């Protein structure tokens, strides 16, 4: 429950059920008694890490995330994220947002 939101953010949502596109505590801006929850699973197979999660934010919406990562070398990582979100229009300008992100990181 996010009824304690008046105390402010701790580590920008550190106590709440957040996903890729939404901080669960943002839902508290419109509803003080939002029940947030999240279920997820992850595994690594042949060097490819995968994660899937689904979060519910009470009446304020939900989010499904699919994340895949691969490190071809010790200094290069490749990742992709597909996120399907369904928001209450009171907390977002649109009802639904689907996004696909692809990014690479080089460490030196």
C-alpha positions as CSV (number, residue, x, y, z in Angstrom):
1,X,0.0,0.0,0.0
2,X,1.3,3.5,-0.7
3,X,-0.6,5.3,2.0
4,X,2.7,6.5,3.5
5,X,3.5,8.6,0.4
6,X,3.3,11.8,2.5
7,X,6.6,10.8,4.0
8,X,8.2,11.4,0.6
9,X,10.4,9.2,-1.6
10,X,13.1,7.0,-0.1
11,X,15.7,6.2,-2.7
12,X,13.2,7.3,-5.4
13,X,10.7,4.5,-4.9
14,X,13.0,2.1,-3.1
15,X,10.2,0.7,-1.0
16,X,7.7,0.2,-3.7
17,X,6.9,-2.1,-6.6
18,X,8.4,-0.4,-9.6
19,X,8.9,-1.4,-13.2
20,X,10.7,-0.2,-16.2
21,X,8.4,2.7,-17.1
22,X,6.5,3.6,-13.9
23,X,7.3,4.2,-10.3
24,X,4.6,2.6,-8.2
25,X,4.6,5.5,-5.9
26,X,3.5,7.8,-8.7
27,X,0.1,6.1,-8.6
28,X,-0.3,7.4,-5.1
29,X,-0.6,10.9,-6.5
30,X,-4.2,10.1,-7.5
31,X,-5.1,7.4,-5.0
32,X,-3.9,7.2,-1.4
33,X,-4.7,3.5,-0.9
34,X,-3.2,2.0,-4.1
35,X,-2.2,-1.7,-3.6
36,X,0.8,-2.3,-5.8
37,X,2.2,-5.8,-6.5
38,X,4.7,-7.4,-8.9
39,X,5.6,-10.9,-10.0
40,X,8.7,-11.7,-12.0
41,X,11.0,-14.4,-13.2
42,X,14.5,-14.4,-14.6
43,X,17.0,-16.9,-15.9
44,X,20.3,-17.1,-17.9
45,X,20.8,-19.5,-20.7
46,X,23.9,-19.7,-22.9
47,X,25.0,-16.3,-21.7
48,X,21.7,-14.6,-22.5
49,X,19.9,-13.2,-19.5
50,X,16.1,-12.8,-19.6
51,X,13.6,-11.3,-17.2
52,X,9.8,-11.0,-17.4
53,X,7.7,-9.2,-14.9
54,X,4.1,-8.0,-14.5
55,X,3.1,-5.3,-12.0
56,X,-0.3,-4.1,-11.0
57,X,-0.9,-0.6,-9.6
58,X,-4.4,-0.9,-8.1
59,X,-6.9,0.9,-10.3
60,X,-4.1,3.1,-11.7
61,X,-2.8,0.6,-14.3
62,X,-0.4,-2.2,-14.9
63,X,2.9,-3.0,-16.7
64,X,4.4,-6.0,-18.4
65,X,8.2,-5.9,-19.1
66,X,10.4,-8.3,-21.1
67,X,14.1,-7.7,-20.7
68,X,16.9,-9.5,-22.5
69,X,20.6,-8.9,-22.1
70,X,23.9,-10.3,-23.6
71,X,27.5,-9.6,-22.9
72,X,29.6,-10.6,-26.0
73,X,32.8,-9.4,-24.3
74,X,33.7,-8.3,-20.8
75,X,33.5,-4.6,-21.9
76,X,30.4,-4.7,-24.2
77,X,26.8,-5.4,-23.2
78,X,23.7,-5.4,-25.4
79,X,20.2,-5.1,-23.9
80,X,16.6,-4.8,-25.1
81,X,13.5,-4.0,-23.2
82,X,9.9,-4.4,-24.4
83,X,7.4,-2.7,-22.1
84,X,3.6,-2.8,-22.3
85,X,1.9,-0.4,-20.0
86,X,-1.7,0.5,-19.3
87,X,-2.2,3.6,-17.2
88,X,-5.1,5.5,-15.7
89,X,-5.3,8.8,-17.6
90,X,-5.2,10.6,-14.3
91,X,-1.5,9.7,-13.9
92,X,-0.4,9.7,-17.6
93,X,-1.3,11.7,-20.7
94,X,-2.2,8.4,-22.5
95,X,-4.0,5.2,-21.5
96,X,-1.5,2.8,-23.1
97,X,2.2,3.1,-23.9
98,X,4.1,0.3,-25.6
99,X,7.8,0.8,-26.0
100,X,10.8,-1.2,-27.3
101,X,14.3,-0.1,-26.3
102,X,17.6,-1.4,-27.6
103,X,20.9,-0.2,-26.2
104,X,24.5,-1.1,-26.0
105,X,27.1,-0.2,-23.4
106,X,30.8,-0.1,-23.7
107,X,32.9,0.0,-20.5
108,X,36.5,1.1,-20.6
